[in-house]
């Protein structure tokens, strides 16, 4: 058989490589542009008052976003407490308990679908079941909305990480007479701990910048958070309100809050990537 000329294949290979490199450079350029713009505009807003003072009324200069920072930490921490254990248990069921069953397949399909649901739909759902019946917004409703967003991320990551643990390790532990639950939590979890922690960190980073669910649930407040059953200030909704306002000082504060969230998400992603690379070694 007469061999085909390789010129066409080489040209195609060069074209695909060049297109891939160009797309990668474009993505890096856009990311760098965003980091530069947010950093340059937001750094000027960061000062001691920004972290310690409450927001001022419209038209009054000064003040800060201390209540929004504290509210964001409370809502995110509560969402982590709610969403991570449930997601972790779902991952354990998929990888250890119900592996290969029809129910596990249905659960895995549900988790995959939940990962693709727009966050605003989740916010509207929680608004229907937790805000309308009680007649007011609340920090708890916002935390539940974020927990639902975190749940499938944690479940999917736990499923993948636990499936990477060799079966021989489970069989060795069972052969020593350990009960199945102890094998899972003391042996399998310990082997996959870096990947599991990475999944949790990625889930936290996923919800750190969510705005739409909080608009429907916790809304916002200018006061210190004192109760989970009341509207609670948070950075993302504050950014939305301040950026849309006609006041230059509020717009500057919105850039500062954006820089704060971006730095936090970037830090969490760097930590999670580092832990994953350590595990791969």
C-alpha positions in Angstrom: 0.0 0.0 0.0 1.3 3.4 -1.0 2.1 5.5 2.1 0.2 8.8 2.4 2.3 12.0 2.5 2.9 13.3 6.0 2.8 17.0 5.0 -0.9 17.4 5.7 -0.8 15.7 9.0 2.2 17.8 10.1 0.5 21.0 9.1 -2.7 20.0 10.9 -0.6 19.2 14.0 1.1 22.5 13.9 -2.2 24.3 13.4 -3.8 22.6 16.4 -0.7 23.2 18.6 -0.6 26.9 17.6 -4.4 27.2 18.3 -4.0 25.6 21.7 -1.0 27.8 22.6 -2.9 30.9 21.5 -6.0 30.0 23.5 -3.9 29.4 26.6 -2.1 32.7 26.2 -5.4 34.5 25.7 -6.8 32.9 28.9 -3.6 33.9 30.9 -3.8 37.4 29.5 -7.4 37.8 30.5 -6.7 36.5 34.0 -3.8 38.7 34.4 -5.8 41.7 33.2 -8.5 41.0 35.7 -6.0 40.5 38.5 -4.3 43.8 37.6 -7.5 45.8 37.3 -9.0 44.6 40.5 -5.7 44.9 42.4 -5.0 48.4 41.1 -8.5 49.7 41.8 -9.1 47.9 45.0 -5.8 48.4 46.8 -6.6 52.1 47.2 -9.7 51.3 49.2 -7.9 49.0 51.8 -7.1 50.7 55.0 -7.7 50.2 58.8 -11.3 51.7 58.6 -12.2 49.4 55.8 -11.7 46.4 58.1 -13.0 47.9 61.3 -15.8 50.4 60.6 -19.4 49.9 59.7 -20.7 51.3 56.3 -21.7 54.9 56.3 -25.0 56.3 54.9 -25.1 57.3 51.2 -23.2 60.5 50.6 -21.2 60.3 53.8 -17.5 59.6 53.3 -15.5 57.2 55.4 -16.7 53.9 57.0 -15.8 50.4 56.1 -17.2 47.0 55.4 -16.4 45.2 58.7 -19.9 43.9 59.1 -19.9 42.5 55.5 -16.6 40.8 56.1 -17.8 39.2 59.4 -21.1 38.2 57.8 -19.4 36.5 54.9 -17.2 34.5 57.2 -20.2 33.4 59.3 -22.3 32.4 56.3 -19.5 30.6 54.6 -18.5 28.8 57.8 -22.1 27.7 58.5 -22.5 26.5 54.9 -19.3 24.5 55.3 -20.6 22.9 58.5 -23.9 22.0 56.8 -22.7 21.0 53.3 -19.4 19.3 53.8 -20.5 16.4 56.2 -23.5 15.6 54.0 -21.4 15.8 50.8 -18.7 13.6 52.4 -21.2 11.0 53.4 -22.7 11.0 49.9 -19.2 10.4 48.5 -18.6 7.5 51.0 -21.9 5.9 49.9 -21.0 6.2 46.2 -17.4 4.9 46.6 -17.7 2.4 49.5 -21.2 1.4 50.5 -23.4 1.4 47.4 -20.7 1.0 44.8 -22.2 -0.6 41.7 -25.8 -0.5 42.8 -28.6 1.2 40.9 -29.2 3.6 43.8 -25.6 4.7 43.6 -25.9 5.3 39.9 -29.0 7.4 40.5 -27.3 9.4 43.3 -24.2 10.0 41.1 -26.4 11.2 38.3 -28.3 13.5 40.7 -25.0 14.9 42.0 -23.8 15.6 38.5 -27.0 17.4 37.7 -26.8 19.5 40.9 -23.3 20.6 39.9 -24.8 22.2 36.7 -27.8 23.9 38.3 -27.5 27.7 38.2 -26.9 29.2 41.6 -29.8 31.6 41.2 -32.2 28.7 40.9 -30.9 27.3 44.2 -31.4 30.8 45.8 -35.0 30.9 44.5 -35.6 27.4 45.9 -34.4 28.4 49.4 -36.3 31.7 49.1 -39.5 29.6 48.6 -39.0 27.2 51.5 -37.1 29.3 54.1 -37.8 33.0 53.4 -41.4 33.2 52.3 -42.9 31.0 55.0 -41.1 33.1 57.8 -41.7 36.4 56.1 -38.1 37.7 56.3 -34.6 37.1 55.0 -32.0 35.4 57.1 -28.3 34.5 57.3 -29.3 30.9 57.9 -31.2 30.8 54.6 -28.1 32.1 52.8 -25.9 29.5 54.5 -28.3 26.7 53.5 -28.3 27.9 49.9 -24.5 27.9 49.8 -24.4 24.5 51.4 -26.5 23.1 48.6 -24.1 24.5 46.1 -21.1 23.0 48.0 -22.7 19.5 48.5 -22.3 18.1 45.0 -18.7 19.4 44.7 -17.7 17.7 47.9 -19.6 14.5 47.1 -18.1 14.2 43.6 -14.6 14.9 44.9 -14.9 12.4 47.7 -16.2 9.8 45.3 -13.3 10.3 43.0 -10.6 10.4 45.7 -11.9 7.4 47.6 -12.0 5.4 44.3 -8.3 6.1 43.8 -7.5 4.2 47.0 -6.3 0.7 46.1 -8.7 -2.2 47.0 -5.8 -4.1 48.4 -5.6 -1.6 51.2 -9.2 -2.2 52.1 -8.8 -6.0 51.9 -5.7 -6.0 54.1 -7.5 -4.0 56.8 -10.6 -6.2 56.6 -8.4 -9.3 56.9 -7.1 -7.9 60.2 -10.6 -8.1 61.6 -11.5 -4.4 61.4 -15.2 -3.6 60.9 -16.1 -2.0 57.6 -16.9 1.4 59.0 -13.5 1.6 60.7 -11.7 0.6 57.5 -13.5 3.4 55.7 -12.8 6.2 58.2 -9.5 5.1 59.7 -7.7 3.6 56.6 -9.4 4.7 53.4 -10.0 8.3 54.6 -6.4 8.6 55.9 -5.1 7.5 52.5 -7.2 10.0 50.6 -7.1 12.9 53.1 -5.2 15.3 50.9 -7.7 14.9 48.1 -10.7 15.1 50.4 -9.3 18.4 52.0 -8.7 19.7 48.5 -12.3 19.0 47.6 -13.5 20.9 50.6 -11.3 23.9 49.8 -12.5 23.9 46.2 -16.1 23.9 47.4 -15.4 26.8 49.7 -13.8 28.7 46.9 -16.8 27.8 44.7 -19.3 29.6 47.0 -17.1 32.4 48.2 -18.1 34.7 45.2 -21.7 33.7 44.9 -24.1 36.7 44.8 -27.4 35.5 43.3 -28.4 33.0 46.1 -27.7 35.5 48.8 -29.8 38.2 47.1 -32.8 35.8 47.6 -31.9 34.5 51.1 -29.7 36.6 53.4 -30.1 39.9 51.4 -27.9 42.5 53.2 -27.6 44.7 56.3 -25.4 47.6 57.4 -25.3 46.4 61.0 -23.2 43.8 62.8 -24.5 40.3 62.5 -26.2 39.3 65.7 -28.6 36.6 64.7 -28.9 34.0 62.0 -32.6 34.6 61.7 -32.1 38.2 60.5 -30.8 39.6 57.2 -27.0 39.4 57.3 -24.4 41.6 55.6 -22.1 39.9 53.1 -19.4 41.1 50.7 -20.9 39.8 47.4 -24.3 41.6 47.8 -22.5 44.7 49.1 -20.3 44.7 46.0 -23.5 44.5 43.9 -25.1 47.4 45.7 -22.1 49.6 45.9 -21.0 49.1 42.3 -24.4 50.1 41.0 -24.6 53.2 43.2 -23.7 56.7 42.0 -21.4 57.4 44.9 -17.6 57.3 44.1 -16.6 56.2 47.6 -19.1 53.3 47.5 -17.7 52.3 44.1 -14.2 52.4 45.5 -15.3 50.3 48.4 -16.8 47.8 45.9 -13.4 47.4 44.3 -11.8 46.9 47.7 -14.3 44.2 48.5 -13.7 42.6 45.1 -10.0 42.5 45.8 -10.6 40.9 49.1 -12.8 38.1 47.7 -10.4 37.6 44.8 -7.4 37.3 47.0 -9.2 34.8 49.3 -10.4 32.6 46.4 -6.9 32.7 44.8 -5.3 31.8 48.1 -7.7 28.8 48.6 -7.1 27.6 45.1 -3.3 27.8 45.4 -3.5 25.8 48.7 -5.7 23.2 47.2 -3.5 22.8 44.1 -0.5 22.5 46.3 -2.1 19.8 48.4 -3.2 17.9 45.3 0.3 18.0 43.8 1.7 16.7 47.2 -0.7 13.8 47.0 0.3 13.0 43.4 3.9 12.6 44.5 
